């Protein structure tokens, strides 16, 4: 009896998944999701639903939300790897790095990362290699575009205060790109480090009001605190631009950045392909092709600004 029981367990393990970790036909796939941007979850749910997956029926998801400290991410990453899921999905560079350190076998799919090559997650965008792939939001044109939009909307801006996180893997690259764009327009740049919630008040204290505009980099912490940052910018009467709509909803003047819907749709497609047998190493990292421009006219009015028609005509959404 013991021998038969062992044989049945072995057969179950063999039938449960393929040798490469992909799910067998007829078996409900089970994935992990290491969440660091909870407000982005609906993009994931919508993208998977569009591919025909229904959570709890045709897809099982082990959700884990983590803070951004290295210790927290490492613990959650190891927990998800230990669950022996078919693949793990995540939404930030720090989380993806923690997962890559935790496993070289399980497929990892990311969405909305700033610079996966520079962070050491993939060998290259066309050929990522290893067990990691996904979508990236970073384009150098986007950073320059934010600077241009800020100056176009607020001609009186002479200094661009760059809110950035020196501990983020892609922080230095983003700052350099912004400084190049700032210099090309004949403006000054001021680096303002923001590593944690404790730095926010002191960051705003570093910024003057006359002739200053704010620009937020693509950092996990800054994205998660977009509404607080937007509210403080409005309170101090500072024109500011960031990457995603939460900033504009919170009272920021403008946002310009890659479409998160597109980012998650691309990443979900890769989840589907990997569950059906594809290898992450063979799936090129997808680059952003759709960008969203949002303008908050309520904030513009409060700041005494008249947004040029050249911007309003290009806007994907205007908050009045």
N, C-alpha and C positions, 0 to 999 in steps of 0.2 A: 504493500500500500504506500509506504514511504517513497519507494522508487517511482511509482505512478504519479504521486503528488508532485515530486520534483520535475518529472517529465512534463506535466501539465503547466507548471509555472514557467518552464523553459519555453514551451510552445507559445504561451501567452506573451512572453517578452519578445519572441521573434516576430509574432504576428502583429504586435502593437506598433512597431515602427520599422522603417527600412534601415539598412546598414548605415546610410548617410544621415540618419536622424529625422528624415521626412516622414510624415504620417502615412500610414497605409490606407488605401481606399476602404471606405466603410467605417473607419474609425474617426470619431470626433477629435479634431486637432486641439491641442492644449498649448497655449502660449503664455508667456509672462509679459507683463508691462511694468517697467520701472518708470514711474511718473515723477517728473519734477516740475511740470507745468500743468497743474490740475485743470486750469481753464481751457486747455487744448484738448481735453478728453473727447469732447463732442466731435472734433474733426476726425479723430480716430474711429469713433463709433459710426459716423456717417460714411466714411470711406469704406469700412469693412462691410457695412450694410449694402452699399452700392455694388459690392462684389458678390452679394448673395449670402453673406455670413450673418447668422442670427446668434447672438451670444446666448449661451445656455442650451442651444439646440444643435447648431452646426459648428460652433466655436466655443471653447472654454477659455476664459481669460483669468489669469491669476494677477490681480491688481496689487501693486505695492507702491505706496507714496513715500518719498524720501526727502529729507532736507538736503542741503547742498554741501555739508561738510564731508570731507573725504572718508571719515570713519562711518558716518551714516550710510553713505552710498556703497561703501565696500560691504557692509553688513547685509544690506538689502540685496545687493548683487549676488552675493554668495548664497543667500537664502533662495533666490529664484533659480540659480543654477542647480541647487540641491533638489529642487522639485522635479527635475528631469522633464522639463517641458520640451516642446518641439522646437521652439525658438523664443527669443526674448526681444521685445520691442522697447524703444525708449525715445525720449524727446529732448535730450540736451547733451552737450559735450562731456561735462563731468560724469554724468550717468553712463554714457557710452564707454568712457575710459575705465570706469569701475567694472563694468561688465566684461570688457575685453581682458582686464587683468584677472577676472574670475574664471574665464573659460576660453579655451582655444578651439573647442569642439562645437558647442552649440551655436547655431546661426544667430546673429544679432542684426536687427534692422533698426535704423534710426531715422527720425524725421526732423527737419528744420535745424540742422547743425550749421554753425558758422563756417568752420574751416576744418573738415575731417582729415585732410592731408597734413596740414600744419600741426594738428593735434596729435598726429601719429596713429590715427585710427585705421587709416587705409593707406596703401602704398601709392595710389593715384586714383583720380576720378574715373578714367576709362577702365582701368583694371585694378579694382580695390584689393584683390588678393585676400587671403585669410578667410575669416568667418564673419566679416562685418561689411555691410553696405547700407545704402539708404538714400536720403535726399539732403541737399544742402541749400541754405538760404544766402550764402555769402557770394556777393559779386562786388568787385571794386567799383563798378559803375554805380551801384546803389548807394554807397557811402558818399561818393562825389555828388550824386543827385540830391541827397539830403542837404548837403551844404548849399548847393545851388538854389534849391527851393526855399531854404531859410533866408538867404540873401535876397531872392526875388520877392518874397512875401514881406520882408522887413528890410528895406534898403538902408535904414539907419544902423543896422548891425555892423559893428567893426571888429568885434571879438567873438569867436565861437568857443564856448566852454564845452569841452568834451567830457561827458560823464562816462567813465570806463572802469572796468574791474581789472587791476593789474594781475590778479591771480587766475584770471580766465585764460585758457591756452591760446585763444585767438585775439585776446585783448591788444597786445602790442601791434599786431599786423593791422587791425582795424584803425587804431590811433594814427599810425603812420599814413595810411591811405587818406584819412580825413585831413590830416595836416597838409598833405600834398594838395588836396582840393582847396583847402582854406587859403594856402599861399598863392595858388593860381588866381584866386579872386582878389588878391591883395588884402586879405584880412589877417587878423592875428588869431592864434589858437592858444587855449589854456587847458591843460590837462587837469581834470578833477577826478581823483581816485575815489571810487565807491565800492568797497569790498563787502559791506554788510549793512544791515539796517541801522547800526549804530553810527555809520558814516554819513547818513543822508543829511542830517541837519548841518553838520560841519561842512559838507560839500556845498550846500547852498550858501553858507556863510562866506565861502571863498569867492563866490561869483558876484561881481558888481551888477548894477541894474542899468546904468546908462550905456547904451551901445552894445549890450551883451545879448547873445542868443544861445540857447542850449541845444546840444545834440546828444542823444542817447545812443550808445553802441549796442550791438546785438549780444547782450550778456544775459545769462539765465536769471541772475538776481534782479537786474534792472527790468527785465520783462515781467517778472513776477510781482514787482512793486510799481508797475506802470501807473496805476491810478493815484498812488500816494505821491509819486514824483510829479505827475501832471498837476495835481492839486496844489503842491508847493510852488511849482513854476507859476501857476495862475495867481496864487496869493502874492507872489513877489513881482508880479507883472512882467514876467520874462517870456518872450516868445520861444517856443521849444518844438523840436521835431524828434520823433522816435520812429520805431519800426512797425508797430502793429496797432490795431484799432482800439485796444483797451486804453492806450495812452490818450487818444482823442476823446473817447467816451468819458475819461476822467477829467477832462478840461484842458488837455494839451492842445496846442495850436494845430499841429499837423502830424501825420504819420505817413511814411513811405517805406514800403518793404515788400518782399516776396509774399505771394498769396499762401497763407497757411493751409487753405483748402487744397491747393495744388500740391503742397509739400506732403500732406498726409495721404492724398490720393495716390501719389507716386510710391510712397512707402508701403501703403496697404497693398498695392499691386505686387510689390516685392515679397510681402508676407505670403500672399497667395501663391506666387511662383515657387517660393521655397517650400511651402507646405506640399506642393505638388512635385517636388523633387529637384528644383533648381539649386545651384550652389551660389552662396553670396559672392564668392570670388569671381563668378562669371557675370555678375549684374553690375554694370557701371553705376557709379553714384550719379543720381539725377540732379541736374542744376536747375535753378529757378528760371521760368520763362514768363511768368505772369506776376506783375507788381501792382500793388494797390496804393492809391493816393487818397487820403482822407483829410478833410479840412473842417475845423470847428469854427463856424462864423460867429457863434456866441462868444467864444474866447477872443476872436479877432476884434469884435466890437468892444469888449471889455478892455482890451489893450489899446483901443483907439486906432486900430489898423484897418485899412481898406485892402483886402486881398485882390490882387490883379486878376482880371478876366483870364489872362493867360494860364493862371493856375486853376481857376474855377472850372474852366472848360476841360481841363485834363483830369479833374478829380473824379474818382470812382464813386465817392459819396461825400455829401456836404451835410454837416450837422448845423441846423439853423435854430 
